[in-house]
Amino acid sequence: MTEGKIYVLFVYIHNVEVKQLWQRKDAETVRVIAFSCAGRPSRVTEQYDAALAPVGLTVGQYSLLAHLERLEPVSVSVLAEEMELERTTLVRTLKPVLARHWVTDAAEPGRRSRALTLTGAGRDLLEQARPLWRAAQADVEHRLGEDGVAALEALLDQLEF
C-alpha cells in the first residue's frame, strides 16, 4: 500500500498522465499501483492546495507560475516539456491563469508560437505564494524526516522513465 501512496505523489510531482503509466515495461506492477491509488486524492497535494488557498492558487498553478518565472518568455511546447506535462494538460492549466491575467502572451502579433510571460500581477502573486509553498514544503519534510525524504527521493528516482 505504501508504494501506491508514493506513486500518487510521483504522478503529481512529475505531472505524468496516468495513460502513460501503461507503457512501462513492468506494466503489471504499474497497474496494481495505479489501481490501488484510483480515486484517492493525494494528501500531499491537498496540503499544498490548502496552504496556497489564501492567495487563490492551486499547487498546479503555483508550479506553472514558478516555471514561467524561470523560463520566460517560453512557448507552450517548451513549457510543457519542462513541466513534464502533456501539452493539452498544460493548456487546461493555463486557461484560468490567463483569464486571471497572471500570464500573458508576449509574442508579436501574427506569430504562430506563443511567448508566455508573467504579468506584474502574476509576479506579485508568486511572491505572495512562495512563503506559503515553502511552509507547506517544510511541513512535509518535517513529517517525513530527513530519512523519509531521502527514501522518497530514491523511490521516485526508481520510477523515472
N, C-alpha and C positions, 0 to 999 in steps of 0.2 A: 504493500500500500504506500509506503514511503516514496518509492520510485514514481508513482502516479502524481503525487503532490509536487515533487521536484520537476517532473516533466511538464506539468501545467506552468510552473514558473519558467521553465526553459522556453516553452511556446510563447509565453508572454514577453519575456525579455528579448527574445530574438524575433518576435512577431512572425513566427512561422505559421503559414496556413496549414490547418490540420490535413488537408488533402495531400500536402507534400510529404507527410509522415509515412504514407503508404509506399513511397518509392524507396525506402531504405532496404538494405539487404536483409536486416533482421526484422522484416515486416511483422512476423507473428508476435514478437516481443512488443513492437510498437503498438500493434492493435490492442494487446492486453493493457498496456499502459494508457493508451488513448481512451479505451472504453472504461477503464476504472476511473477516469477523470471526467467523463462525459457529464455535462450538466452541472458540474461543481465550479462555482466561481473561485478564482484564486484569492485566497485570503490576503496574500501579499498585495495583489492588485487593489483589492478593496481598501487596504490600509493606505496605500499611496493615494488612491482616489479621495478617500476621506481627508487626508492631510491637505490635499490641493483644493478641496471643495471651497474653502473660504475665498479663493481668488477665481473660482468658476472654471477651473481646469480639471481635466481627467489626466491620468498619468500618460496616456497615449498622446494627448495634445501637448503636454509638457515635453515629452520626448521629441515630438515634431518640432516644437519651437527651439529646443536646445540644439537639435541637429541643424536647423536652419541658421541659427546664430553662428555655428561653426563653419558652415559650408557656403553661405550666401555670397553672391547670388547663385542659385542652383536650379537645374532643371528637375522636373518631376521624376524622370527616369533615374537620374543620378541620386536624388534624394531617396527614392525607393530602394535602390541598390545599397546605399549606405545604411539605411534603417533595416535592411533585410526584410522588406515588405514586398508583397505583390503590388504592382503599380495600381491596380484597381482598389486595393485596400487603402493605399496611401491617398488616392483621390477621395475616397469616402471620408477619411480622417481630415483631409484638407478643407472640405466643403464648409463645415461650421467655423473653422478657423479663418477662412477667407471672408465668410459672411460677417464675422465679428470684427473684421478689419485689423486682425493681428498680423496678417501676412498679406503681401501684395505681389502682383506680377509686374516686375520692373522691366520686362522685355520691351524692346522697341515695337511700336505699332507695326503690324503686318508680319512680325516674326512668328514662325510656327512653334518654336520651342519657348517654353516659359523660362523666366528668370525669377524664381521666388526669393523674396527677401522679407525680413521682419519689418513691420511698421514701427513707428515710435511707441504706439500703444502695445504692440507685441513685445517690444524690448522692455517696457515698463512692467508688463505683466510677468514676463520671465524673471525679472529681478525680484518681484514680489513673491513669486512662486519658489524661487531657488531655496530660500531658507526653510520653507515648508517641506520641500522634497528632501533636503539634507536631514531634517529632523526625522522624517519617515525612514530614510536610509539608515540613520544612526540607530533607530529603534529596532529595525530588522536585524542589523548587525549585532546589537546588544542581545536580542533574543536568541540568535543563533550562536553567538560567541565566536571567538577567533577560529577555533577548530571547526565549528559548524560552517562558517563562511568558507574556509579553505576546502572542506569536504564538498560543499555545494558547488564551488567553482570547479573542482576536479570532476565531479559528476557531469556538470554542464559541458565541460571540455570533451568528455567521452561521448556526449550526444551530438556534438557538432558533426554536420555532414554537408 
